[in-house]
Amino acid sequence: MKKHNFGAGPGILPEEALRKSAQAVLDLNGTGLSLLEISHRSKDFDAILQKAKSLVRELLGVPENYSILFLQGGASTQFAMVPYNLLPVDGKAAYIESGVWANKAIKEAKMVGNTEVLATSKDKNFSYIPKNFSIPADAAYLHVTSNNTIYGTQMKSYPDSPIPVVCDMSSDIFSKPVDVSKFDLIYAGAQKNMGPAGVTLVIIKNDICGKVNRTIPTMLNYQTHIEGDSLYNTPPVFPIYVCMATLEWLQSIGGVPAITKINQKKLQCSMLKLIVILCLLEPLQLKTVQK
Ligand SMILES: Cc1ncc(COP(=O)(O)O)c(C=O)c1O
């Protein structure tokens, strides 16, 4: 029997996606070869990559002027890629410090250039989302974290920003609808909501690249991956396949609105259980005190 996994990630994947992926490892679509044995430049793999990209575009409503990339190095590599590509040598970047992952993103940005922390919730152990900050119009971008994995705080709305917004959506992507056009760059490690570890989804507005006056190492340059269609180097074919299969499943159940409803039901159920537990504990505590 399948067990529950209450960990923040890697998360449970749909059984259909796991079975389909297991079969692809043994024999991809009757080709007589494993997914792991074919060329990443073959027609068979190209079909998988294009399908995965078109599912991301459809399910999140990604506008045409954005590229969808499947990269390696986890969301943690994005902490460095974002400032490398978007923070000009003589410019500054703005960050909201809402948890440990935001803190790590800030640390990387500081290594690259001038980084301003506009607001932090560190004073109360990241138990709230910082609000009431003003966004400097001369900063190159604003970086936010949509969901703070360890602390369980989530942004319910996003600030109206005069500058490009970059969002780490690693822990809530595909869990609720999102207006992609409000962001210039979204990134997410796949392992919580869309596949296994080993691939990172990047959704990037095409015209934000190529504006900084610094030399960017080839693999850290978004332009490399936009031009190479995520195939500049050998891509992580298995994680991309599992993402495709998981997103096919998501599409089959009704897409993001359907999973949002399921998530809300799970939340209501957990709240109900918590209330029952608290009600049961109350008399027990009274008895202990009376003793
Ligand atoms: C919000 C958030 N950002 C970034 C990361 C780091 O992701 P990765 O392990 O893919 O580098 C995590 C991992 O849990 C996360 O929850």
The ligand as an SDF file (V2000), in Angstrom:
LIG
                    3D

 16 16  0  0  0  0  0  0  0  0999 V2000
   11.3800   27.7730   -1.9810 C   0  0  0  0  0  0  0  0  0  0  0  0
   12.5930   26.9620   -2.3240 C   0  0  0  0  0  0  0  0  0  0  0  0
   13.5520   27.5230   -3.0900 N   0  0  0  0  0  0  0  0  0  0  0  0
   14.6620   26.8470   -3.4190 C   0  0  0  0  0  0  0  0  0  0  0  0
   14.8880   25.5570   -2.9810 C   0  0  0  0  0  0  0  0  0  0  0  0
   16.1500   24.8500   -3.3650 C   0  0  0  0  0  0  0  0  0  0  0  0
   15.8730   23.9640   -4.3930 O   0  0  0  0  0  0  0  0  0  0  0  0
   16.9510   22.9510   -4.9650 P   0  0  0  0  0  0  0  0  0  0  0  0
   17.1520   21.9030   -3.9490 O   0  0  0  0  0  0  0  0  0  0  0  0
   16.3010   22.4590   -6.2330 O   0  0  0  0  0  0  0  0  0  0  0  0
   18.1920   23.7110   -5.2540 O   0  0  0  0  0  0  0  0  0  0  0  0
   13.9180   24.9300   -2.1910 C   0  0  0  0  0  0  0  0  0  0  0  0
   14.1110   23.5460   -1.7300 C   0  0  0  0  0  0  0  0  0  0  0  0
   13.4320   23.0170   -0.8950 O   0  0  0  0  0  0  0  0  0  0  0  0
   12.7560   25.6580   -1.8660 C   0  0  0  0  0  0  0  0  0  0  0  0
   11.7960   25.1060   -1.0860 O   0  0  0  0  0  0  0  0  0  0  0  0
  1  2  1  0
  2  3  1  0
  2 15  2  0
  3  4  2  0
  4  5  1  0
  5  6  1  0
  5 12  2  0
  6  7  1  0
  7  8  1  0
  8  9  2  0
  8 10  1  0
  8 11  1  0
 12 13  1  0
 12 15  1  0
 13 14  2  0
 15 16  1  0
M  END
$$$$
